[in-house]
Amino acid sequence: MSGAAVNEYHPGLEGVIASETAIANIEGTDGAGGLEYRGYRIEDLADKVSYEETAFLLLHGDLPNREQLREFDGRLRKARAIPEALVTLLGEIPANIHPMDALRSAVSVLSHFDPDVNAAPTDHEANVRKAERMIAQMATAIAYRRRLSKGLPLVPPREDLDHAANFLYMVSGKVPSKTMRDAFDLSLVLYTEHELNASTFSARVTVSTLSDIYSGIVAAIGTLKGPLHGGANEEAWKVLERVGSPDKAESWIQDALARKERIMGFGHRVYKTGDPRARILKEHCIALAKEIGDDRWERIAEPIEKAVTSQKNLPPNVDWPSARLYHYMDLEIEIYTPIFAMARVAGWAAHIIEQLDHNRLMRPRAIYTGPPHRPVRPIEQRS
Ligand SMILES: CC(C)(COP(=O)(O)OP(=O)(O)OC[C@H]1O[C@@H](n2cnc3c(N)ncnc32)[C@H](O)[C@@H]1OP(=O)(O)O)[C@@H](O)C(=O)NCCC(=O)NCCS
């Protein structure tokens, strides 16, 4: 493979094939378009499987049978506690630090306490065990940090609750309703994996040096934070708040587009005719708004969608409905992106393991645009 031609520049690597993967396909293997996790269409998974089943699918290659799920879920439930040293740190990080930055530090600290810390970075089985622990512990770290930064007492994990219900419980201290738990679980399923997006790519680049899985996840968290990627769900909520009422939507969008602003939660590098995840989540937004008896944000979202679609031909992406969904669950805007991360960790880990199982160092080239060759002048001759 060495000596590959370096002659075409694709800004943002758009359209460049940088990996092979058996994990997700965002074009659909039947040619019909859409998103598939290991050959299962997202619409099908959304109706039938939990986050735990989805994480198992990504890490182990197929959906679990009943016994496999019982064991996997049992391991996740038992792994939820986080080290005391991390709890202390989460309480000491200044309250104004963004939860994504706290999460990045938390995952780095978790690596020091992992029982497989000394396993080789390419040890497949150890990497799967580390991935399972991260799935369980990132949720706890996010919830604990939330409560500690607000001066609230910690709500320890409950082993009788599944991943989605337990997270909402640790954040609020209340066991969620079934509608709420189901909608949250679904949002995790939809956020779990998305081929070679920016954060997954950075995770794969990191471990392609034979660095460890935790370093790959830390790199991915840092990449996810940006508003053009995971940070978009927080920004999408701000759009709804700024528009404020259905009758202002059309002119607000017109003005924003005239100022060349990006409407967060709309557009996608790959899906040009619509993000299937957004379509699935929208129905749950409507159901949840009905359950809590407040459809104000649905009434604002609808004309915004219409305006962005008609004025710019941009359909909503997954972050558009998820911002509303999390608002209905009383989750604060600052933890929207950490929630994305706690779901996506299974996808990141699956990609990291796939990369390490068939590794080749990622080392692209750049076209040099700086000054031509020139002599170095002694310092006294420099202006
Ligand atoms: C996701 C995103 C970065 C992909 O964009 P991309 O494929 O790189 O598209 P480009 O940046 O090349 O934009 C193409 C055109 O669409 C416009 N555009 C793309 N997304 C837009 C948005 N959300 N709002 C307004 N205009 C947008 C660009 O301004 C550009 O317009 P122009 O041709 O008139 O200059 C982009 O759609 C975006 O910034 N969306 C908002 C952030 C977001 O929701 N991210 C989450 C993605 S899941």
The ligand as a Tripos MOL2 file, in Angstrom:
@<TRIPOS>MOLECULE
LIG
   48    50     1     0     0
SMALL
NO_CHARGES

@<TRIPOS>ATOM
      1 C1        -23.3010   19.5680    9.1560 C.3       1 LIG1
      2 C2        -22.6550   20.5560    8.1940 C.3       1 LIG1
      3 C3        -21.3000   21.0270    8.7690 C.3       1 LIG1
      4 C4        -22.4240   19.8690    6.8600 C.3       1 LIG1
      5 O1        -22.1360   20.8290    5.9700 O.3       1 LIG1
      6 P1        -21.3210   20.5970    4.6200 P.3       1 LIG1
      7 O2        -21.6700   19.3550    3.9400 O.co2     1 LIG1
      8 O3        -19.8880   20.7990    4.9320 O.co2     1 LIG1
      9 O4        -21.9360   21.7350    3.7590 O.3       1 LIG1
     10 P2        -21.2310   23.0840    3.4530 P.3       1 LIG1
     11 O5        -20.6050   23.6540    4.6620 O.co2     1 LIG1
     12 O6        -20.3470   22.8330    2.2620 O.co2     1 LIG1
     13 O7        -22.4750   23.9740    3.0270 O.3       1 LIG1
     14 C5        -23.0980   23.9360    1.7540 C.3       1 LIG1
     15 C6        -24.0570   25.1020    1.6960 C.3       1 LIG1
     16 O8        -25.1250   24.8860    2.5900 O.3       1 LIG1
     17 C7        -25.1200   25.8970    3.5960 C.3       1 LIG1
     18 N1        -25.4510   25.2700    4.8570 N.ar      1 LIG1
     19 C8        -25.1120   24.0350    5.2650 C.ar      1 LIG1
     20 N2        -25.6320   23.8030    6.4810 N.ar      1 LIG1
     21 C9        -26.3100   24.9320    6.8100 C.ar      1 LIG1
     22 C10       -27.0610   25.2820    7.9210 C.ar      1 LIG1
     23 N3        -27.2280   24.4520    8.9280 N.pl3     1 LIG1
     24 N4        -27.6270   26.4920    7.9530 N.ar      1 LIG1
     25 C11       -27.4920   27.3440    6.9110 C.ar      1 LIG1
     26 N5        -26.7780   27.0550    5.8210 N.ar      1 LIG1
     27 C12       -26.1990   25.8570    5.7680 C.ar      1 LIG1
     28 C13       -23.7370   26.4830    3.5790 C.3       1 LIG1
     29 O9        -23.6910   27.7840    4.0840 O.3       1 LIG1
     30 C14       -23.4360   26.4220    2.1070 C.3       1 LIG1
     31 O10       -24.1670   27.4350    1.4600 O.3       1 LIG1
     32 P3        -23.6130   28.1960    0.1970 P.3       1 LIG1
     33 O11       -23.4110   27.1290   -0.8370 O.co2     1 LIG1
     34 O12       -24.6700   29.1780   -0.1270 O.co2     1 LIG1
     35 O13       -22.3120   28.8090    0.6370 O.co2     1 LIG1
     36 C15       -23.5770   21.7910    7.9770 C.3       1 LIG1
     37 O14       -24.7990   21.3870    7.3800 O.3       1 LIG1
     38 C16       -23.8140   22.5430    9.2570 C.2       1 LIG1
     39 O15       -22.9880   23.3860    9.6400 O.2       1 LIG1
     40 N6        -24.9730   22.2860    9.9680 N.am      1 LIG1
     41 C17       -25.2410   22.9210   11.2100 C.3       1 LIG1
     42 C18       -24.5120   22.1920   12.3450 C.3       1 LIG1
     43 C19       -25.1900   20.8700   12.6550 C.2       1 LIG1
     44 O16       -26.3890   20.7770   12.7800 O.2       1 LIG1
     45 N7        -24.3300   19.8510   12.8180 N.am      1 LIG1
     46 C20       -24.7980   18.5130   13.1730 C.3       1 LIG1
     47 C21       -24.5930   17.5640   12.0330 C.3       1 LIG1
     48 S1        -25.2960   15.9970   12.4120 S.3       1 LIG1
@<TRIPOS>BOND
     1     1     2 1
     2     2     3 1
     3     2     4 1
     4     2    36 1
     5     4     5 1
     6     5     6 1
     7     6     7 2
     8     6     8 1
     9     6     9 1
    10     9    10 1
    11    10    11 2
    12    10    12 1
    13    10    13 1
    14    13    14 1
    15    14    15 1
    16    15    16 1
    17    15    30 1
    18    16    17 1
    19    17    18 1
    20    17    28 1
    21    18    19 ar
    22    18    27 ar
    23    19    20 ar
    24    20    21 ar
    25    21    22 ar
    26    21    27 ar
    27    22    23 1
    28    22    24 ar
    29    24    25 ar
    30    25    26 ar
    31    26    27 ar
    32    28    29 1
    33    28    30 1
    34    30    31 1
    35    31    32 1
    36    32    33 2
    37    32    34 1
    38    32    35 1
    39    36    37 1
    40    36    38 1
    41    38    39 2
    42    38    40 1
    43    40    41 1
    44    41    42 1
    45    42    43 1
    46    43    44 2
    47    43    45 1
    48    45    46 1
    49    46    47 1
    50    47    48 1
@<TRIPOS>SUBSTRUCTURE
     1 LIG1         1 GROUP 0 **** ****
